[in-house]
Amino acid sequence: MKRQSRYQHLLDEHGSSLVELAAVMPVFVLLLLGAIDFGRAYYLSMEIAGAAQSAAVYGTQNPTDTAGMQSAALLDVPNAANAKVSSATYGCECSDGSSYSPSCAATPACTSNTLVYRVNVTVTATYTPLFPWPGIPSSISFSSSAAMRSAGS
């Protein structure tokens, strides 16, 4: 009977690590791709939220310039080619929030004489995943709104 070396068991398992790696690697790659796709979707949602906020800030300084609000939003979201401003509106409201008039067409009846402008901006964009995932739609629509008030007339 031949006596085995102390390290013979290591030689007997030669290549088993490669087989284990080949079995586990597809799962790791799938997890990595899923994390990348999720990160891209999250980044887009943060981009459009920031764009809506920027447009609302611009609107507080120039409340009647809705075209400028749209431009400010689109300039703040350069990485989303399909982003659009679905609405950019302004109106007048009482400082206590009791009455509101869209586009300031009519002055709202306030208990106090203080009027403020209220700007509302909504930005939307569509996200398309890198890979077709089972159970995930081929495109996902994101939307973010921002509203701000500023000193009025």
Number of C-alpha atoms within 10 A of each C-alpha: 3 4 5 8 8 7 8 9 10 9 8 9 9 9 9 10 10 10 9 10 10 11 11 11 11 11 11 11 11 11 12 12 14 16 12 14 18 14 12 16 18 13 14 20 20 14 22 29 22 19 32 30 24 21 31 31 22 21 30 23 14 16 26 18 16 21 13 16 29 25 16 21 30 23 13 18 23 13 13 17 10 12 22 20 24 14 15 26 20 26 22 27 24 22 21 12 12 11 15 21 17 16 16 15 9 11 16 18 14 16 11 9 10 13 22 20 28 28 29 24 27 24 27 21 22 18 20 15 18 13 11 11 11 7 6 10 12 13 11 12 11 18 17 20 21 19 19 18 21 18 14 16 9
